Amino acid sequence: MPELPEVETVRRGLNQLTLNREITGGDVLLNRTIAYPFSVGEFIYGIKGSSIAAWHRRGKYLLAELTPSPATCWLGVHLRMTGQLLWLHQDEPLHKHTRVRLFFGDQQELRFVDQRTFGQMWWVPPGVAVESIITGLGKLALDPFSPEFTVDYLAAKLQNRRRPIKTALLDQSVVAGLGNIYADEALFKSAVLPETLCTNLQLKQIERLRSAIIQVLETSIEAGGTTFSNFLNVKGINGNYGGVALVYNRTGEPCRVCGELIQRIKLAGRSSHFCPQCQTPTGN
Ligand SMILES: [Zn+2]
């Protein structure tokens, strides 16, 4: 599943390839990919003739600022489980999981391919608040790269929560953009066991956790958002750097720090990978 670094990599790729280019039309192959407007015709009519001024990211949402059409409006994209945005020539054979095509000049297109079909797109008309259409944005916590994502902020979000820290980290209203891979990696780097209850975390552990979250995300973005997952960037290049993970998906393999075997437990239905030696309840 694309996490923050993958989505950020897609955003940067789109900013390199699609800016100031006019959307000349589109084709929707799966109607339910368009979450808003409810009429696909209205979606195409809304985006047609506008140009992409910039791609932004909030959590795992991609937001294209469209001008002028007649005033600024927005195109939102969420890749969910398997969504991919690919910048291709229109002659490229259609993949069977192609859901939406957005056409540009020079026979180029932005193609949305999504095997599991959970991905979504929205067109937000001019003068309408983005959060009123893409309601998930309103529930998002701060981005880990926001200057306001401080130790105090994270501590307040985790306060009085009697649930495991790992489960809390996957909650997009606690931290935006973190998923299973980077949550496991950040917990390892901060020496915190995944099942530690939020209420039992000490401030120094939260401090370490905050730094570790930012660090693992930055490292992955530098690697092109491809550190662990089977991920394609907008040019369709898979830069899978398998084997770089510290704990994720390494059950039974030796810890890269102490040699102890990595273990796996299930928390809220998700696998959590950890080192029983490096990670402790107190994080010492
Ligand atoms: Zn270890």
Residues whose N, C-alpha, C, O or C-beta is under 5 A from the ligand:
A	BS01	ZN	C255 V257 C258 G259 E260 C275 Q277 C278
